[in-house]
Amino acid sequence: MDSTLIDESRTHAGRQPLRRLIVATSIGNALEWFDFAAYGFFAVTLSKLFFPAHDETVSLLMTFGTFGLSYVFRPLGALVLGRYADRRGRKAALLASLALTTLGTLICATIPTYASIGLAAPLGLMTARILIAFSTGGEFGSGTALMVEQKSKRKAFLASWQFSSQGMSTVLASCAGLALSTQLSNAQIESWGWRAPFVFGLLVAPVGLYIRRHIDDTLTAQPDVANAAAAERAAPVRDLLAHCKGRILLAAGIMAVSTAASYLMILYMPTYAIRQLHLPPSTGFAATVVTGAILMLFTPLMGHFADRYGRSRMMTVSALVTLATIYPCFAWLFASPSFGVLMTIMILAGALKAIYFGPLAAVLSSLFPTQMRSTGLGFSYNIGVMVFGGFTPWLVTAMIGWTHDPLSPALYLMACAALSLACIAIYHYKIVKHL
């Protein structure tokens, strides 16, 4: 394989405080993940208000189906906004992405329910999810590219803040769910309480836009290579699809276990606790608060270790332990459904995800050269998220319905872990050793 595809950035990074950069690139990712988490956490409520049906399982499947279908637009957003970032700059794409997310969140916060406007309600909710999914498609690639293109050897540490911000969003969304489920009645939650997290997201968005307007870009060509750089950036989508198809698939496969775990163990767990374990809603929310806190605090630490001790080694350990422990954990939880057991399992899941998340963004970014990094990184990331993430809540709900086996979600995560292990091995022996 061409080793030039693993080159470090050739861009001219601005001299700006890394702390401000971390905040600027993370805040949009945090807002978008907060929105996704809020939708997943209140899926049972949304299924009643927007997708009423005689069968609760059918209603919930329609809710998660809408969630999953919107993910089809994430790769499209990655191509469109990634191309924009690779041609016009990372900063411009980050501003556009956050503006679209704000619009989608506004729709979620204000849209009337099915009882008020009929079919227009689920269609409007679908429109909001599509807008957010499209904007998210360009968010990760542009933000991660901006971080790894800094003049620093700590690539994994800097890029890991993208996933740390997801942990922060999980904490905030879980705290919101916990507070609402304990302080409000079911009638109050269904009446207005479910809108509160989306309203909170609207309050954060202007701050993010302001911060992003005051950062320096990294995609500013040096004078002596300006014409060459412009030529390289002319058609990033065409070049990506022509020359990097194998790397796109490899990146998506590496994403499999991490993405499936995020959507199964964090996003879906409150629903699983309510529907399958018959635990109070507050139990699932409290457990995800702890998991989110672990991701927020320990993912950058794992990124630091990855820069020192090797990226693929850490990811292999995490995936192997996930493969070996996930089924026994689900069996234990189903046999002894309690807050303590759920909390123990979620702590383990958070630790394993932090280990995997630490080096993940840097590994993905190393697969693509500078002139198509935002496009390639964003597209491959969102292909992985679409396949192994967006439809995961729907798939595991359907698996339980078809098999009547509440442990079946564990089998899905085990398959994803095996796939990621194979892809990590390919990355290590076919790419890293050619550096």
N, C-alpha and C positions, 0 to 999 in steps of 0.2 A: 504494500500500500504506500501511497505517496506520503512521505514524512512531512511534506510542506503543509499538509492539512492539520498538523498538530502544532504548527508554529505558534509561539506566543504572539500576542497582539503587536502589530506594527504601527498602531495608532499613536497619536500624540496626546497623552492624557493631560488634562488640565490640572493645575496645582490647586486642588480644593481639599478641604478637610474631609477625611474619610468618614468621620462621624456624620456629617451632613449628607454625604452620598448614601450611606447606609440607610438613613432615615428616608431620603427621597425615593430610593428605589424600592424600599420595603413597604412604604405606606400604601401604595396602590395595590400591591399584592396582598397586603393585610386586609384592606377593605373588600377586595373581591372574594378572598377566602372567608371573611366574616359573613358576607352575603350568602355564599354557598352553604356555610355551616348553619346559618339561621334557617335557611330553607329546609335543610335536611332535618334539623332538630324539631321543627314544627310541621313535619310532613303529615303526621296524623291529623293535626288541626286543619292544615291546608287541604287535605283530602276530603274532609267534610264540607269545607266552605267553597271549594272551587271544582271538585270532582265528585259530587254526591252520587252514590250508587247503593243498591240494595245490599250488595256484598261488600264488607269492609276491605277485604283483600283486593277486590277489583278496584275499589276507590283508591287504595294505597298504591296499587300498581300503576294507575293512571297518573298519580302525582309523581312517582319516581320515573315513570316513562317520559313525562314532560321534562323533568330534570335531565334525564339521560339524552333525550332527543336534542336538547339545546347544545349538548356537547359536540354534535356533529359540526357546529359552526366554529368551534375553537380552532381546528386546523386551518379553516378558511381565514379566520382572523389573524392567525400566525403568519400566513403567507402575505396577506395584504398589509398588515401593520409591520411585519418583519421586513418586507420589501421597503416600506417607507422608512424604517429605522436604518436599514443598510444603505439607503440612498440619501436620505435627508438628515439622519442623525438619531441617536438613541433618545435624546431629550424630547424631540418633537413627537416621536412615537409614544413615549411614556405619557405625555400630556394628553394626546388624543385618546389613549386607552382609558385613562382615568375619567375623562369627560364622558365617554360612552358608558362606563360603569355607573357613574352618577345618575345618568338618565335612566338606566335600567332599574337602579335602586329606587329612584323616585316613583316609577310605575308600581313597583312592588309595595311601596309604602302607602300608596293612595288608591289603588284600584279597588272598585267595589266587588263584592262577592257574587257567586252564582245566583243567590237569592234575589239580588238587586237587578242584575243586568243579564242574567241568563248565560248563553254560550259566549257572549263577549268577554266574560270574566276569565275562563280558562284560556281563551285566545289571547287576551291581553297579558295574562301571566306568562304565557309561552313567548310572547314578543319580548317581554322584559328579560326572560331567561336567555333568549337568543342574543340580545344586545350585550348582556353581561358576559356571556360565553365568547362572543366575537371579540370583545375588548380584552378579555382575559387571555385570549389566544396570542395577542401581541405583547402582553405585559411581561411574561416570564423571560422571553428571549431578549427583549430590549433591556430589561433591568439587569439580568445576569451578564449580558455582554458588557454593559457599562461598568460592572464591578470587576470582571476579570481583565478588562483592558486598562486597569490602573497600573501604575508603575510600582508594582509590589510583587514579591514572591509568594505572598500568602493568598494564592488564588482560591483555594478551597475555603479558607476562613471567610474571605470577603463574600464569595458566592453563597455560602451557607446561610447568610442572613435572609435570603429569599425564603428559605424554609423555616427559619426561626420566626419570621413574621407570620407565617401560617399558624405556628404554635400560639403566638400571641392572640391571633384572631380566634382560635379555638377557645382560649381561655375567656376572652371577652364574650363570645357568643354563648359559651356554656354558662358563664355567670349570669348572662341575661336570661337564658332559659331556666336556670335554677331559681333566680329571683322571681320570675314570672310564674313558674309552676308552684312555688311555695306561698307567694303572697296574693295571688289572684285565684279566683274560682275558675272552673272550666268555662262557665258562661262568659266571664270577663275576658279570658284568653281568646275565646272564639269571637267575641265582640270587637275587641280592639287590641288586646295584649300582644297578639302575634305580630302586629305591625311595628311594635316598639324597636326591635333590633334594626329594622330597615330605616327607621327614622334616625336612629343613632348613626348609621352609616352615612346618611346625608349630612349630618353635622361634621363628620370627619373629612368628607370629600374636599371642601374648600381649602382646608389646611394643607392637604396633599397637593392640590393644584398650585398653591402659593409656593410651597417648598420646591416643587419640581421646576418652577419657572426660574429659580435662582441657583441652578446647578450648571456646571460646565459640561459640554459634550466631549466624548472621546473620539468621535469619528470626524476629525478635522485633519484633512490630508496635509502632510508636510509639503512645502513649496516645491521641492525637487522631485516629488513623486505625484504631484497633483493630477497630471493627466492620466498616469497609469492607474491611480486609485479610482479616478472617475470611470475609467473603462472597466475596471474589475467590478464596480458597483452597478454597472448599467443594467444587468439582468440577473439579480441574485436568485430569483425563483427558477428561471430556466436553467441556470448553472447547477443549482441545488438538485433539481429533479433529474438532470442529465448525468451528474457525476457522483452523487452522494446517496443514492437510493439504499445501498447496503448499510450505510452509516445511520440513516434515518430509522431503518428497522432495528438496528442494533441498539440505538438509543431508546427506542420505544420498549424493547425487551428488557433493558436495564431498569426502566421505569416500573415494570410490571408489579413487583412485590411491594414496592414503596407506595405506589398509587392505590393498589387494591387494599393495602392495610389502612391507608388514610381514610378511604371511603367506607370500609367495612368496620374498622375498629373505632373510628372517631365519629364520622358522619352518621353511620347507620346504627351505632350502638344504643343511643337513647330509644330508637324505635324498637330494636330487638329486645331491650330490657322491658319495655311496656308490653309488646305483643306476645313474645315467646316466654319470658320469665315472669311476667305478671308482677313486676316490681313497680313502685311508684315512679312517675317521671323524674322526680328530683334525684333519684339514684343514678340514672344514666347521665344526667347533666353534671352531677358532682364528680363522677368518675372521669368524664372527659375534661373537666377543669384541670385535674391532676395531670392527665396525659398532655394536654396543651402546654401546661407549665413546664413539663420536662422537655418538650420539643423547643420551646422558646429559649430556655436557659442553656440546654446542653448541646443543641445542634451547632452553634458556633464553636464550642469547645471541641466537638468532634471534627469540625472543619480544621481547627488548629492542629489536632493530632494527625489528620490526614495529610497535611502539608509536611509533617515531620516523618511519619512512619509509612506512608503509602496509602493511596486511595482504594485501589481494588481489593487490597487485603482486608480492610475494615468492612467494606460492603459484603465481601464473601462471608465473613463471620456472622454478620447480622442476618443475611439471608438463610444461612445454614441453621442458625438457632431458631429462626421463625419457622422453617420447614419442620424442625423436630418438635417444636412445642405447641404449635397452634391448635392441633386437634386435641391433645390432652387438656389444654386450657379450656376449650369450648365444652369438652365432656365434663370437666370439673365444675364449670359454671352452671351447666344445665342440671347436674346432679345436686348441686348445693347453691341454688340461686340466692345470693345475699349481697349486701353492699360490700362487705369485706372481701369476698371472693372476686367480685367484679372489679373492685379497686386494685387488688393485687395483679390481676391480669392486665388491666389498663396501664399500670405502672411498667410492667414488663414490655408491653407493646410500645409505650412511649420511649423507653430506653433503646429498644431495638431500632425503632424508626429514627431516633436521633443519631445513632451510629451510622445508619445508612444515608440519612439526609446530609450529614456533615460533608462528605466528599462528592455527593451526587451531582450538584450543579456544575462543579468544576470538571468532573468527568464528561458530562454531556457537552459542555462548551469546548472541550479539547478536541472534539470530533469534527469541528467545522472551522474553516479559515475565517479571517476577519471580515472579508468582503461579503460573506454570506452567513456570518455567525448568528445574527438576530433571526434571520429567516430560518436557517437550519435548526438552530436550537429551539426556537419557538414551535416550529412545525413538528419536529420529532417529539418534543415534550408533550404537545397537545394531542398528537396521535396516540401516545401512550396513555394520557389522561382520558381520552375519549374511549379507548378500547377497554382499559382496565380500571377506570374510575367512574366515569359518568353513568354507566349502566350497571355498576356494581350493586347499588341499593335495589334496583329493579330486579337484577338477576338473582340475588340471594333471596329476595322476597318470593320470587317465582320458584326457586329451587325448594324452598321450604314448603310452598304450596303444592308442588308436584310430588315431592318425595315424602312429605309429612315427617321429615327428619330435621329437627332444629340444629343438628350438628353439621348439616351439609355446607353452610358457608365456610367452614374450616377447610373443606376439601378444595374449594375454589382458591383460597389463599395459598394452600400448599402447592397447587399447580402453578400459580404465579411465581412463587418462590423458586421452584425448580427451573422455570423459564429464565428468571433473572440470573440465577447461578450460571447457567449455560452462557448467557450473554456477557456476563462479567468475565468469564474465562476467555471468551473470544476477544474481548477488549484487551485483556491483559497480555495474552500471548500473540495476538496479531497486530496490535496497535502500539501498546506501551513499549514493547521490546524493540520496536522500529524507531524509537526516538533517538 
